[in-house]
Amino acid sequence: MLLTRKSSAGVVPQSRLARSLSGALARTMDRRAFLKRSGVVAGAGAFASQLPFNLIGKAEAQQKQTAESKVEVKRTVCTHCSVGCAVDAVVENGVWVRQEPVFDSPLNLGSHCAKGASVREHGMTEHSHRLKYPMKLVNGKYQRLTWDQALDEISKKMLKIREESGPDALFIVGSSKHSNEQSELLCKWVRLWGSNNTDHQARICHSTTVAGVANTWGYGAMTNSYNDEQNSKCILFFGSNAAEAHPVSMLHTLHAKELGAKVIVVDPRFTRTAAKADMYFRSRSGSDVAFLWGMLYHIFKNGWEDKEYINARVYGMDKVKEEVMKWTPDVVKDVTGLSEQEVRTVAEAMAKNRPSTIVWAMGQTQHTNGNAIVRASCILQLALGNVGVAGGGTNIYRGHDNVQGATDVGPNPDSLPGYYGLAEGSFKHWCRVWNVDFEWLKGRFAPGMMGKPGTTVSRWIDGVLEKNDLIDQDSNIRAMFFWGHAPNSQTRGLEMKMAMDKLDLLVVVDPYPSATAAMAAMPKAADAKYDPNPNRDVYLLPAATQFETEGSATASNRSVQWREKVIEPLFESRSDHAIMYAFAQKLGFADQFLGKKDGKQLLRLIKTAKGYEEPSIEDVLAKEINAGSWTIGYTGQSPERLQAHMRNMHVFDVKTLRARGGKDAKTGYDLTGDYFGLPWPCYGNAALKHPGSPNLYDTSKHVMDGGGNFRANFGVERDGVSLLAADGSASKGADLPFGYPEFDHVLLKKLGWWEELTEDERKEAEGKNWKTDLSGGIQRVVLKNHGCHPFGNAKARAVVWNFPDAVPLHREPLYSPRPDLVAKFPTHDDVKVLWRLPTLFKSVQDKNVADKVAEKFPLILTSGRLVEYEGGGDETRSNPWLAELQQDNYVEINPKAAADRGIRNNEYVWVKTPTGARLKVKAKVTEGVGPDTVFVPFHFAGWWQGVDMLPYYPEGAAPIVRGEAVNTATTYGYDRVTLMQETKTTLCQVERA
Ligand code: SF4
């Protein structure tokens, strides 16, 4: 089987490019070569560098055409993780025939991992596993429908449910794989429906990061970048297995190592990242705060902290120190398993090799005290003076390709695009941008619900199953959309199956049917004690992939990249925004969706090749996201600027991401000084030409050079102590060289800067602040004329007053393997209503101790990623190239634990958890895990407690590789602030099958 389709291009007269392309096609790799190469470099992300030279010629972004053959090169971005590796797709007569990594990209430098190297396979084979047309579940089998039938039936049922139970009876799970524009549109769509009941995957990957980090210093995002690690002298991976989860990022880490940086991994598993590190230390899963406080203990004890930095830029470190000094080495060893020498070694390496950085992903976030763990990491970096410094910062690796952007502007239950809250003023701001009447919008919501955060994706199950009088909305959830979401990425699979069976309406919108389709079609277990809803309707709607549309995506480092449309949507699939518009028409808010009011229409409608219509994606970016997202500086990244960056990747420096100079040949746009992808915040409108911010809070640079400082978001004083930054600690060249509050019309007038606005700007800015002034005048004057930061200049907060724990505390997991520690480090009290639902903490933990659960289930069960697959895995397990690389799900088990149970390598075993669920997986006997821990990758689905679910998928659309989903068996447990699910620490037993 060849990587490319055969074509007739070789027999017609051709241009030079077309000839060279078709020559290359003839020499394309076979499957064996692909596997060999991707296997060789799995985890190191250097696939492209292994290609023969005659295949790595630079693909020119131009097109040539002859009478019979049209060859084009479309520039896009891999959709499988947040590194943002660029792809040049070669399209011949509308068929995607080949792909190359982009050698000029400053992010991936011509490399792809196995996933990126095979993105062309999304449906391009004759045996595609895509969902090809709309389907409906009838008598246990999926049957084909037309789009008209499906849209008609679904919308009628939605309106009926709305009439009977109100708008909050619907819950929409959006996707971190939507483009920024689709994400923003879905956020709007749900509000036009009249609810805040929407969420997406960020809830279950980095919600604790967003809350914890934003509440420490301003923005809830990665502060620096993958590239910036090349400026680091020490890199601590604590909660990240980047070699598998973000493979190409390792290019930058390994360059740093070559330059002398120490690379340290602290993790319950010896990961592939650990294999590349200078030092590895094994910690107990769930003991993260204890380890971080153990490090800080040595830092404070030895005076290694940066006192000057703390005094000038940090509030509350003294209170943290009081807590930290309780974490003496003996206590830390008891809780984490790490010796005094091990912890001191890491602390000393980070302190004496500055700038040093800490990297984390879901290893820190997916815990019941995830918010405390990420804050403790931030505090560690503040103590070392490492934040706002090239080579320092908190490098927080996001998961999906656009989880950062979908969080920034997408379907969140507690915010509108740009993290505007749910206050009336925020809705009014966005109504002005959207050209929607505010009073009309208000009338769409149930009384009193407009300002109330919605249900979270982690808890939709309880929104369906919980007793109605215990939930904080009128009706239980009766209808669900899985709009690009894998159910197997969520915990409590047994209960999820029950919730799916109880719904009135379940709609999957996805390029693949996903595990949702199979779970929904599978009959309930014979011994299950519930009655499925006899009136339930289940529909599957085929969505186009991101290669079949255009739009922008935000990589983990906040750089925004523009994807060109590579090919037209395959089969009967439609773009997500076309589907949103079609539903808006059926549901009666099409005019509002397009911003049609007072003789004006905000978004143009585009007629697609197949005849249906979709809103213009460029308009969504320019007229909605750019026009309204002032809070986080998504305002300067116009489509024109982003597209110029994509055409001119070669001008950007790999270490700093800054353009060395150069003009875009197509538009004449001068790229000089821009940072690649205009990493947000990119303040002001595009005309201001803010360059983007490569490293957040960096006072060594002028704000118009991407510099900044910590945000004044929490008032100016606390208990009589100023929260503003000390004198002399403003960003370079600021006219106010001291701490100052955020800017609004009043402050501008007081400072005498108001007259610097134009007359039109003054009209718009009157009564507004830097976040709500749609003219951008306040930002322009503050930034350009005075070198100040629109969001003020304050201290970062080591102590907060809006979280349950002012100082982060270690708290044992609900399913703790150490019941003896529970009394000393208990979890939180139960909460009556959290995000509309009762949430249990202590009652679950106490019951587990009383029932001696840790004796019956003596192994810690943790989960994580593999290099071959992504997320729930439906796309990647349907990809023939990737499927061949990893064919079975497995459990990593230590040789001692295996021997104690009579288990041998590669045998089938049962993994059993306290939920009653059991997973049939292969044993991988390895010292990669300690004797007390087992690990199961989370990308699998398609088996259910030992049974293949193949009969329940639509015919021909089941993934090639199916296996047990670890989350069928995971347990209850949520973060106290964000309802992040606990996937990293629960308990299990393993037995021979
Ligand atoms: S999965 Fe991530 S590292 Fe691999 S090619 Fe895609 S973006 Fe790059």
Residues whose N, C-alpha, C, O or C-beta is under 5 A from the ligand:
A	BS01	SF4	C78 H80 C81 S82 V83 G84 C85 H112 C113 K115 G116 H246 P247 V248
